[in-house]
Amino acid sequence: MDRRVVDLLYERKSGMRTLLLGDNAKRMATLHAAVLEAGGEVIGQATIAEALLQLEDAEQPELVIVDVQADYGALLDAALARLERAAQERRFEALVLVPLALVDLASTQAGLSASLLVDPEPREMASALVAACRRRSTEVHDSSAEAMAMRLADLSEEVGRVARSLAQLVVPGATPGVLEEVPPAEEMALLRAVIRRRRLRHDFFVRGLFADAAWDMLLDLRLAQLERREVAVSSLCIAASVPATTALRWISTLIDNRLMVRHPDPRDRRRAFVSLTPAANQAMAAYAGAVLRQSAELTLPEDLSPKR
């Protein structure tokens, strides 16, 4: 773990009482060591089957870390739902570690107040621990430590700034630009071409170098709207072309800024879909119309076309 992160946690004297929930002994040992190294205190460790009982224990934790590596059906549903309610009540901070295969389930059951980490790297996990301690702790003694915490939170703040800028383009009740009726087939062809060309960059440059998760997700959701298909959270994470945890932060921020809305799958309560809000959908339609109009304006008249 980054030594600066450890120093920050010690300097803040967080000593957060932490409860660990999970079934993989090796992973639990790693998490236990990380919490101790970060200056925290592990007050309990239990399996997913024991989660509900532990969450009701008299000695309430300040931080709960749940490591979910398999789908336990109704048992896991109940545990994550209880975790979400407790986190909403601000009884404790909650970190939920999941593989990409379970992101739909986790984001549905515990994706609002708990922090979801999808196959997190060590530094990502360390940053999440710092953020949890920073939210919970009220003791700040060192301005340099505070500056360090602020630097670690830069990514989330940047996400918020960009999303707010996007939100300013969509004013409820207003028409974003000149909205002309575009034949659905033409718009779908345009969107597919834009998405295809954006992904083509991955064949020539390092993946993530030109990451623009918000725009990639908006393009994907607009195309899905035209194709009359639903988009699950996990599918949208893949469309974003960034690490899944980063994509989840974007989804949450864009929902907060009323560009996207999440709704349950009526056929599977353990999964959620994401779609554009009406205003964002209208803005994307206006964008497509503007691009098609500009393309037509750039087309040379027949008498000015190169002669063969």
N, C-alpha and C positions, 0 to 999 in steps of 0.2 A: 504494500500500500504506500502511496506517496507520503514521504516523511512530513511534508508541509501540512497535509491533511491531518495527520496524526497530531502534530504540534498544535494545530488550530483547535482540535477537539479537546486536547488536554488544557490549553490555555483558557478555554471557555468553561472549564470545569463542569461539563455537561453531565457526566456520570449517569447517562440515561439508563433507567431500568428497562431492560430489553427482554422480550419473550420471543423465542425462536420456535417456529412450527415447520415441520417437514419430516420426510420419511427416509431420506438418503443420509446415512450416518456420516459418510465422508464429507458431503456438502455441509451438513450441520456443524461438523467439527471446524471446517474452514470459516463458516459464518461466525461461530463462537469465538474463534481466535481473532477475527477481524473486529468484532465488537469490543473485545478486551483491549486490543491494541489501540483502538480509537478512544479508550478511556471510559467505555461504557461498562455496565454491570448486567450480566445475564442472570435474570431472576428465575428463569424457567425454560425448559425445552420439552417439546411434546410432538407427537405425531399428528398428522392431519385428522385422524380419527378422534384424537383427544382435544382438538382445537376448540370446539364449542365450550367444553368444560373449563379449559384454561382461560378462555376469554371472559368467563364469568367469575374467575377466581377473585378472592377478596384482595389480594395484593395486585393492584392494577399496574400494568406496565406503562411506561411512557412511550415506548417504541415496540411495535410488533413487526417481525420480519417473517413472512410466509414464503417458503420455498415449494412451489408447486411444480412437480415434474411429471405428473400423470393425472388423468381424469378419474376422479373417484365418484362421479355421478352426484346423486342427491346429497351425499355427505359433504362433498366439496362445495356444492351450491350453498348449503346452509352455513358452512363456515365462512365463505367469502361474503355472503350477505350480512352475516353478523359482524364481520370485520368492517364492512362498509358503514353500517349503522353506527358503530362505535366511533369510527373515524369522523363521521359527520357530526357526531356529538362532541368532537374534539376531546374524547377521553384519552386518546393517544395518537401518535403518528403511526402510519402503516406503510410498509414497503412489501410489495408482492412480486416475487420473482417467478417468471413463467417462460416456457419456450414459445416460439412463434405459433406452434400448433394449437396452443391453448389461449391465444390472445383474445379471441372472440368471447370465449367464456369468461375470462378474467375481467375484460373491459365491461362486460354486461353486469356481472355480479359485484365487482369491486373497483370500478373504473372511474369513479367521480372524486371521492375523497382520498382514497388510497393511491399511493404512487406505484405505477406499474413499471417494472423493469424487465425488458424482454432480452433473455440471454445476455445479461449485462457483463461488460468487461470490468476488470478490477477497478480501474479509475472511475468508471461510471458508477459503480457501486459505492466507492468512496465519496464521490460527489453527492450521491443521494443521502448518505449518512450525514454529511455535513449540512445539507439542506434541512434534513429532519431535525437535527440538533439546533440549528439556527432558528427554526420556527418555534421550537419548544422552549429553548433557554431564554432567560431574561437577564442573565449575567454577562455583561460585555466589559472586559477589563482592558483590552489591548486594541488600539486602533488599527495596528497592522494586521491583527487577526481578523478584524472586521473587514479590512480591505481584501484579505485573502478570500473570505467567504463571498464577498461581492464579486470577485473575479470568477470564482467557481460557479456563480449564478448568472454569469454573463450570457451563456447560451440561452437560458430561459428568457432573460430580459430581451435579448435580440429577437427571439421568436415573437415575443409580445409586441415589440415595436413594429416589426414587419407586418404582422397580422393586423395591427391597428391601422397601418397605412393602407392595407388592402380594404379594410372595412370602410375607410373613408370614401372609397369608390362606389360603395353601395349604400345609398341613403334610402331608408324605408319610405315607400310611397313615391319615390322619384324615378324617373326614367333615365337610366345610365346611357347617355349618348342617344343617337338616333337609332331607334329600334325598328329595323325593317324586317319584314317576314322573309325568312330564308328557308328554302326547301329543305326538309330534314335530311334528305339524301346528300345534298351538297354540304350541309354543315357536318354530318357524320364523316364524310370523306375528308373534309378539312381537318377535323379533330384527330382522326386516325393518322393522317399524314404528319401533323404537328407532333403527336405523341411518338410516332415511329422515328421521326428525325431527331427528337430529343434523346431517345434511347440509343440511337445510332452512335452518339458521341462516346458511349461506353466501349465501343470497339476500338477507339483510337486514343482515348485518354483514361487516366486513372478514375475509377468509379468514385463518385462523390465530389469530384473536383468542381463540377458545375451544379451542385445540388440546389434545387429550388423546390423543396417538398410541397409548399403550399400551392404553387402553380400546377405542379404535376397532379396533385390530388383534385384540384378544381377542374382541370381538363378531363380527368378520368370520370369524375362524377357527372359532368355535363354530358359526356358521351354515353354514360350509363342511362341518364335521363332520356336521351333520344332513343336508345336501344330498348328502353322499358325493362331494364334489369336492375336488380338490387345489388348493392355493394356492401359486403361485410367489412368489418373493421380490419380484419387480417388482410383482405384483398387490397384495401386502401393503403395499408402499410407497405405492401409490395409495390404498389403503383407509385409511391412517394420516392422510391429509389434512394432511401436513406435508412440507417439502422432503425429497427422497429420501435425502439424506445423513443427515439427522436420523432418518428412519425406520430406516435401516440401523443406526444406533447403538442405537436402541430394540430392534430385533430382536436384536442381539448381547447387549445387557444382559439382556433377558428370557430368552434362551437360557441365559445364565450363571446366572440365578436359577431355572432349571428350570420356567419357565412355558411355554416353547415348545421345540420340537425341530426341527432341520433334517435333511432326508434327501434323497438324490439321486433324481432322476427315473429310474426303471428303463429308460425308453424313450429318454432323452436325457441322457447323462452330463454335458452342459454346462449343465444346469439343475438347480436344487434347489427342493424344496418345503418349506414350513413348516407345522407343525401344533401343536396344543396337546398338552402332556404329559397323561397320564391324570389326574393330580391337578388340573391347571388346567381340564381338560375337565369334571371332576366339579364343580369350584367354579362354573363358568359355568352348568352345568345347575341347580345349587342356586340360583344368582342368579335364573335365569329362573323357577324354581318359586316363589321368594319373591315376585317381582314379580306373577306371575299370581295368587298367593294373596292378596296385598295388594289387587290390583285387585278381586277378588271381594268382599273384606271392605268395600271402599269403595262398592260398588254398593248403592244404596238398596233396601230391600225394596219389593215392589209396593205395599203399603198406605201407604208413606211417599213414594212417587213423586209429583211435581207433578201435580195434576189439570188436565185440559184442559177 
